[in-house]
Amino acid sequence: MRIDIEDLSVALSGRTVVSGVGLIAKEGEIAGLVGPNGSGKSTVLRTVYRHLAPCAGRVLVGGADLRELSAVESARRVAALPQERGSDFELTVREIVAMGRTPYKRAFAADDDGDRDAIGRALTQVGMDGGQQRRRFSALSGGERQRVLLARALAQAPDVLVLDEPTNHLDVLHQVELLALLRRQRRTTLLALHDLNAAASVCDRLHVLHGGALVASGAPREVLTPELLAEVFGVRAAVVDHPLTGDPLIAFDHREPAIAFGHREPAKRDEAVSCGSPGPQDTA
């Protein structure tokens, strides 16, 4: 199912943080949002899973405006792994993952065979099956919680996955496994990543945000140029072919940035507006 974000603007606490953003993720495509901290990535994702309402523009999923869908229908189409995650759930791993089946059930209904299959499959996909599923969520490490919450999203059986920094807290092996899982799913996916090399490897399309505006879109090899990396991220880098995969590989110069620390000017945002839902400041 395709995602179309059209001329999207979002205001938080009376200040425009995303302005005029338009981007797509085609059916079965993994589209990545990249950009410096505060560029608007998380804000854009929050509009797709309906945590925030835009003050202008719209989000279409499968051609349907999200504002015109019921909460249940929206949850059947879109599942999210946001950055804001509770850590004090006194539920088991399996109980957390079972919450992903809520859009398909009546209140207080027991799990049926379809639910049990979806839950078991999701737990297996993230390596939290067997005895792991009986552990308390609150006792898990950050990386284990991340995998459980991804399993909850997968158990939801959505048409679209929205993931905000899904590799956070994961060690290298589990990062690789998660990104490989996303590739195998071939489910329409919109995700924000800080790791540009991971984004270049897993994403079919990249959208670069800077100062709340979209500044580049296209295939990773087209977008991730030394010039853009210097202008948007303020770093010196060369882009070469990965020796194992052939994907673009960014070799950063860690000795010296392209622009002195603290002196990079982001694109200017619009002045305060009168619409939009107040909420936390975007940190991604």
FENUR-V535673 format. One record per residue. N is the residue number from 1. RES is the residue in one small letter. PSI is psi in whole degrees, -180 to 180 (* if undefined). Layout:
BEGIN
n=N res=RES psi=PSI
n=N res=RES psi=PSI
END
This chain:
BEGIN
n=1 res=m psi=134
n=2 res=r psi=147
n=3 res=i psi=131
n=4 res=d psi=120
n=5 res=i psi=119
n=6 res=e psi=116
n=7 res=d psi=49
n=8 res=l psi=131
n=9 res=s psi=141
n=10 res=v psi=137
n=11 res=a psi=137
n=12 res=l psi=126
n=13 res=s psi=41
n=14 res=g psi=8
n=15 res=r psi=131
n=16 res=t psi=122
n=17 res=v psi=-18
n=18 res=v psi=132
n=19 res=s psi=118
n=20 res=g psi=35
n=21 res=v psi=129
n=22 res=g psi=126
n=23 res=l psi=167
n=24 res=i psi=159
n=25 res=a psi=114
n=26 res=k psi=163
n=27 res=e psi=128
n=28 res=g psi=5
n=29 res=e psi=147
n=30 res=i psi=114
n=31 res=a psi=129
n=32 res=g psi=142
n=33 res=l psi=124
n=34 res=v psi=156
n=35 res=g psi=166
n=36 res=p psi=168
n=37 res=n psi=139
n=38 res=g psi=10
n=39 res=s psi=-14
n=40 res=g psi=6
n=41 res=k psi=-52
n=42 res=s psi=-37
n=43 res=t psi=-44
n=44 res=v psi=-46
n=45 res=l psi=-38
n=46 res=r psi=-28
n=47 res=t psi=-29
n=48 res=v psi=-34
n=49 res=y psi=20
n=50 res=r psi=28
n=51 res=h psi=-27
n=52 res=l psi=148
n=53 res=a psi=131
n=54 res=p psi=153
n=55 res=c psi=-10
n=56 res=a psi=155
n=57 res=g psi=-173
n=58 res=r psi=163
n=59 res=v psi=123
n=60 res=l psi=133
n=61 res=v psi=115
n=62 res=g psi=31
n=63 res=g psi=-7
n=64 res=a psi=133
n=65 res=d psi=125
n=66 res=l psi=-31
n=67 res=r psi=-20
n=68 res=e psi=0
n=69 res=l psi=148
n=70 res=s psi=165
n=71 res=a psi=-38
n=72 res=v psi=-46
n=73 res=e psi=-39
n=74 res=s psi=-42
n=75 res=a psi=-27
n=76 res=r psi=-24
n=77 res=r psi=-36
n=78 res=v psi=128
n=79 res=a psi=145
n=80 res=a psi=147
n=81 res=l psi=90
n=82 res=p psi=173
n=83 res=q psi=-33
n=84 res=e psi=112
n=85 res=r psi=131
n=86 res=g psi=148
n=87 res=s psi=3
n=88 res=d psi=21
n=89 res=f psi=124
n=90 res=e psi=48
n=91 res=l psi=160
n=92 res=t psi=165
n=93 res=v psi=-46
n=94 res=r psi=-39
n=95 res=e psi=-37
n=96 res=i psi=-47
n=97 res=v psi=-37
n=98 res=a psi=-23
n=99 res=m psi=-24
n=100 res=g psi=-16
n=101 res=r psi=-3
n=102 res=t psi=-42
n=103 res=p psi=-12
n=104 res=y psi=5
n=105 res=k psi=154
n=106 res=r psi=160
n=107 res=a psi=132
n=108 res=f psi=10
n=109 res=a psi=144
n=110 res=a psi=160
n=111 res=d psi=137
n=112 res=d psi=-175
n=113 res=d psi=-39
n=114 res=g psi=-41
n=115 res=d psi=-48
n=116 res=r psi=-38
n=117 res=d psi=-45
n=118 res=a psi=-42
n=119 res=i psi=-47
n=120 res=g psi=-41
n=121 res=r psi=-43
n=122 res=a psi=-42
n=123 res=l psi=-41
n=124 res=t psi=-41
n=125 res=q psi=-32
n=126 res=v psi=6
n=127 res=g psi=30
n=128 res=m psi=33
n=129 res=d psi=-167
n=130 res=g psi=-140
n=131 res=g psi=-20
n=132 res=q psi=-32
n=133 res=q psi=-13
n=134 res=r psi=-3
n=135 res=r psi=154
n=136 res=r psi=136
n=137 res=f psi=-39
n=138 res=s psi=-18
n=139 res=a psi=0
n=140 res=l psi=156
n=141 res=s psi=168
n=142 res=g psi=-42
n=143 res=g psi=-38
n=144 res=e psi=-41
n=145 res=r psi=-40
n=146 res=q psi=-43
n=147 res=r psi=-38
n=148 res=v psi=-43
n=149 res=l psi=-31
n=150 res=l psi=-41
n=151 res=a psi=-39
n=152 res=r psi=-43
n=153 res=a psi=-40
n=154 res=l psi=-38
n=155 res=a psi=-22
n=156 res=q psi=-15
n=157 res=a psi=52
n=158 res=p psi=165
n=159 res=d psi=-28
n=160 res=v psi=135
n=161 res=l psi=135
n=162 res=v psi=117
n=163 res=l psi=125
n=164 res=d psi=106
n=165 res=e psi=59
n=166 res=p psi=-19
n=167 res=t psi=0
n=168 res=n psi=138
n=169 res=h psi=-2
n=170 res=l psi=142
n=171 res=d psi=174
n=172 res=v psi=-45
n=173 res=l psi=-46
n=174 res=h psi=-28
n=175 res=q psi=-48
n=176 res=v psi=-43
n=177 res=e psi=-42
n=178 res=l psi=-46
n=179 res=l psi=-37
n=180 res=a psi=-38
n=181 res=l psi=-44
n=182 res=l psi=-40
n=183 res=r psi=-42
n=184 res=r psi=-32
n=185 res=q psi=-39
n=186 res=r psi=38
n=187 res=r psi=142
n=188 res=t psi=123
n=189 res=t psi=133
n=190 res=l psi=121
n=191 res=l psi=151
n=192 res=a psi=136
n=193 res=l psi=139
n=194 res=h psi=-32
n=195 res=d psi=104
n=196 res=l psi=-33
n=197 res=n psi=-38
n=198 res=a psi=-42
n=199 res=a psi=-41
n=200 res=a psi=-29
n=201 res=s psi=-42
n=202 res=v psi=-24
n=203 res=c psi=140
n=204 res=d psi=-30
n=205 res=r psi=143
n=206 res=l psi=141
n=207 res=h psi=123
n=208 res=v psi=124
n=209 res=l psi=143
n=210 res=h psi=122
n=211 res=g psi=32
n=212 res=g psi=5
n=213 res=a psi=153
n=214 res=l psi=125
n=215 res=v psi=-14
n=216 res=a psi=147
n=217 res=s psi=147
n=218 res=g psi=-173
n=219 res=a psi=150
n=220 res=p psi=-41
n=221 res=r psi=-31
n=222 res=e psi=-34
n=223 res=v psi=-43
n=224 res=l psi=77
n=225 res=t psi=157
n=226 res=p psi=-36
n=227 res=e psi=-45
n=228 res=l psi=-40
n=229 res=l psi=-37
n=230 res=a psi=-43
n=231 res=e psi=-45
n=232 res=v psi=-43
n=233 res=f psi=-13
n=234 res=g psi=29
n=235 res=v psi=151
n=236 res=r psi=131
n=237 res=a psi=154
n=238 res=a psi=146
n=239 res=v psi=118
n=240 res=v psi=177
n=241 res=d psi=135
n=242 res=h psi=130
n=243 res=p psi=-20
n=244 res=l psi=-37
n=245 res=t psi=-20
n=246 res=g psi=-3
n=247 res=d psi=160
n=248 res=p psi=135
n=249 res=l psi=124
n=250 res=i psi=119
n=251 res=a psi=108
n=252 res=f psi=146
n=253 res=d psi=101
n=254 res=h psi=-2
n=255 res=r psi=-28
n=256 res=e psi=131
n=257 res=p psi=166
n=258 res=a psi=-30
n=259 res=i psi=138
n=260 res=a psi=143
n=261 res=f psi=131
n=262 res=g psi=0
n=263 res=h psi=3
n=264 res=r psi=127
n=265 res=e psi=119
n=266 res=p psi=163
n=267 res=a psi=144
n=268 res=k psi=139
n=269 res=r psi=164
n=270 res=d psi=164
n=271 res=e psi=177
n=272 res=a psi=145
n=273 res=v psi=169
n=274 res=s psi=5
n=275 res=c psi=172
n=276 res=g psi=158
n=277 res=s psi=126
n=278 res=p psi=150
n=279 res=g psi=-173
n=280 res=p psi=151
n=281 res=q psi=145
n=282 res=d psi=127
n=283 res=t psi=3
n=284 res=a psi=*
END
